[in-house]
Amino acid sequence: MKQNFFIIGGGVAGLSTAYLLLQQGHGVTLADLSHPGQSTWAGAGILCPLLPWDYDEAVNRLAMEGMRAWPEWAAEVKRLSGIDPEYWACGMEILAPQTRQAGLAWCRRHDFPAESLGGNRLWLPAVAQLRNPRLLAALAAAITAQSGRILPDCEITGLRREGRKAVAAMAGQAEYAADVFVWAGGAWAGQALAGMAPVPHVRPVRGQMLLYAPGNHALEHILYQDGLYLVPRRDGHLLAGSTLEDAGFDASTTPEILQKLHEAACNLLPGLRAHAPVRSWAGLRPGSPDNIPVIDRHPDFDNVWVSSGHFRYGVTMAPAGSRLLAELMLGSSPHLDPAPYTWDAALGRKWLKDEVAHD
Ligand SMILES: Cc1cc2nc3c(=O)[nH]c(=O)nc-3n(C[C@H](O)[C@H](O)[C@H](O)COP(=O)(O)OP(=O)(O)OC[C@H]3O[C@@H](n4cnc5c(N)ncnc54)[C@H](O)[C@@H]3O)c2cc1C
């Protein structure tokens, strides 16, 4: 039976859910107040956890499924929207002295293509990337092409309820009625909307990025070492990122950190030394303990669902996370075990000290 969904949040979590629900014949309205620091716009678009062997299976289950699904998703979104999100299976080279053996063993166990290049270099040919601003534009256009409605510059302040049922989303004087509501507010989902508990332990984790102009490098794949990655784009631009900072909702960049990033990028790719970055920005990831998102019904309501806390890998996870959410909302059997992504499981997880730098 066709239902009408109202989605709050126009990052990849909200847009991918809207896209999937429309594909299944449902009605969707999506509201987004693009806060500065929207994580999806700011991200690198690498489709893989940075060293998957460092993460819990609950992260990798969504990430690996997302990696498998993205080629088809990207092609269909491009077909519907006419906008190319620049899916590129460029591969990732990891310079990882300490974790190479562990990495190879993990890849063998998980049937994940990996090759030792010698000299402590590891090559992961299956890693791909998307170009985030283009992905956002493409998803939004694919949604409207399927008769979905997007309300830009629209801040939802709360939900009007009747008992345990939400009946409308409120934006100033305006109200939007729907059958089912999804709260996909990224880092802001860790703050309460009026009358509604915040998503447990979700908090902003700032990441700063640098961009280099085309012509400054000959890199044709992602390069990673010690927390720093370089990502070449199809048109020759190069990204360098990123940081993990506890700066609240401050999405500004800081000159000292940008300088450190530039130094680190030049150490990894000495050819960059002669070129100043042409642009920098910061984004606020929806941080969560252990990087495990919450994909579950909101405990205060019968018809409000949550998708947030994807932290460092929300783009990678989007096809799998939105599929799971759609299955749960529509009452079909989930294709993977939803237990790690429940609200209650999130309540039981804690942030480790020093997981995020305080600079
Ligand atoms: C520097 C950086 C690098 C990254 N690199 C990668 C990577 O390589 N690979 C990867 O997979 N992931 C990466 N990520 C993480 C990824 O970007 C996030 O996990 C993902 O984008 C989160 O999507 P989201 O939709 O939950 O949040 P967001 O993209 O932040 O979207 C949430 C939206 O909700 C809106 N909103 C909030 N409250 C309201 C309200 N009340 N009313 C209306 N709208 C509201 C916000 O303004 C925002 O637009 C990176 C992130 C950063 C910052």
PDBQT file of the ligand as one rigid body, heavy atoms in Angstrom, charges set to zero:
ROOT
HETATM    1  C1  LIG A 401      35.630  15.676   6.053  1.00  0.00    +0.000 C 
HETATM    2  C2  LIG A 401      34.731  14.492   5.885  1.00  0.00    +0.000 A 
HETATM    3  C3  LIG A 401      35.150  13.414   5.113  1.00  0.00    +0.000 A 
HETATM    4  C4  LIG A 401      34.319  12.304   4.937  1.00  0.00    +0.000 A 
HETATM    5  N1  LIG A 401      34.708  11.301   4.106  1.00  0.00    +0.000 NA
HETATM    6  C5  LIG A 401      33.884  10.250   3.885  1.00  0.00    +0.000 A 
HETATM    7  C6  LIG A 401      34.243   9.243   2.962  1.00  0.00    +0.000 A 
HETATM    8  O1  LIG A 401      35.284   9.330   2.325  1.00  0.00    +0.000 OA
HETATM    9  N2  LIG A 401      33.382   8.191   2.780  1.00  0.00    +0.000 N 
HETATM   10  C7  LIG A 401      32.194   8.112   3.451  1.00  0.00    +0.000 A 
HETATM   11  O2  LIG A 401      31.464   7.123   3.263  1.00  0.00    +0.000 OA
HETATM   12  N3  LIG A 401      31.823   9.059   4.325  1.00  0.00    +0.000 NA
HETATM   13  C8  LIG A 401      32.636  10.120   4.562  1.00  0.00    +0.000 A 
HETATM   14  N4  LIG A 401      32.289  11.105   5.446  1.00  0.00    +0.000 N 
HETATM   15  C9  LIG A 401      31.105  10.893   6.281  1.00  0.00    +0.000 C 
HETATM   16  C10 LIG A 401      29.824  11.146   5.536  1.00  0.00    +0.000 C 
HETATM   17  O3  LIG A 401      29.940  12.355   4.864  1.00  0.00    +0.000 OA
HETATM   18  C11 LIG A 401      28.672  11.157   6.555  1.00  0.00    +0.000 C 
HETATM   19  O4  LIG A 401      28.637   9.967   7.298  1.00  0.00    +0.000 OA
HETATM   20  C12 LIG A 401      27.333  11.308   5.838  1.00  0.00    +0.000 C 
HETATM   21  O5  LIG A 401      27.417  12.331   4.890  1.00  0.00    +0.000 OA
HETATM   22  C13 LIG A 401      26.245  11.618   6.833  1.00  0.00    +0.000 C 
HETATM   23  O6  LIG A 401      25.070  11.897   6.122  1.00  0.00    +0.000 OA
HETATM   24  P1  LIG A 401      23.785  12.443   6.863  1.00  0.00    +0.000 P 
HETATM   25  O7  LIG A 401      22.741  12.582   5.845  1.00  0.00    +0.000 OA
HETATM   26  O8  LIG A 401      23.526  11.621   8.070  1.00  0.00    +0.000 OA
HETATM   27  O9  LIG A 401      24.243  13.881   7.445  1.00  0.00    +0.000 OA
HETATM   28  P2  LIG A 401      24.406  15.291   6.704  1.00  0.00    +0.000 P 
HETATM   29  O10 LIG A 401      25.027  15.142   5.378  1.00  0.00    +0.000 OA
HETATM   30  O11 LIG A 401      25.060  16.204   7.677  1.00  0.00    +0.000 OA
HETATM   31  O12 LIG A 401      22.915  15.750   6.438  1.00  0.00    +0.000 OA
HETATM   32  C14 LIG A 401      22.032  16.076   7.471  1.00  0.00    +0.000 C 
HETATM   33  C15 LIG A 401      21.187  17.227   6.985  1.00  0.00    +0.000 C 
HETATM   34  O13 LIG A 401      20.092  17.429   7.885  1.00  0.00    +0.000 OA
HETATM   35  C16 LIG A 401      19.867  18.817   7.966  1.00  0.00    +0.000 C 
HETATM   36  N5  LIG A 401      19.086  19.133   9.158  1.00  0.00    +0.000 N 
HETATM   37  C17 LIG A 401      19.472  18.994  10.455  1.00  0.00    +0.000 A 
HETATM   38  N6  LIG A 401      18.487  19.381  11.276  1.00  0.00    +0.000 NA
HETATM   39  C18 LIG A 401      17.456  19.751  10.476  1.00  0.00    +0.000 A 
HETATM   40  C19 LIG A 401      16.157  20.263  10.757  1.00  0.00    +0.000 A 
HETATM   41  N7  LIG A 401      15.728  20.449  12.002  1.00  0.00    +0.000 N 
HETATM   42  N8  LIG A 401      15.349  20.558   9.708  1.00  0.00    +0.000 NA
HETATM   43  C20 LIG A 401      15.779  20.368   8.414  1.00  0.00    +0.000 A 
HETATM   44  N9  LIG A 401      16.997  19.895   8.119  1.00  0.00    +0.000 NA
HETATM   45  C21 LIG A 401      17.834  19.606   9.135  1.00  0.00    +0.000 A 
HETATM   46  C22 LIG A 401      21.290  19.361   8.030  1.00  0.00    +0.000 C 
HETATM   47  O14 LIG A 401      21.370  20.751   7.793  1.00  0.00    +0.000 OA
HETATM   48  C23 LIG A 401      21.951  18.550   6.939  1.00  0.00    +0.000 C 
HETATM   49  O15 LIG A 401      21.780  19.171   5.681  1.00  0.00    +0.000 OA
HETATM   50  C24 LIG A 401      33.063  12.248   5.604  1.00  0.00    +0.000 A 
HETATM   51  C25 LIG A 401      32.638  13.342   6.341  1.00  0.00    +0.000 A 
HETATM   52  C26 LIG A 401      33.454  14.465   6.468  1.00  0.00    +0.000 A 
HETATM   53  C27 LIG A 401      32.947  15.646   7.239  1.00  0.00    +0.000 C 
ENDROOT
TORSDOF 0
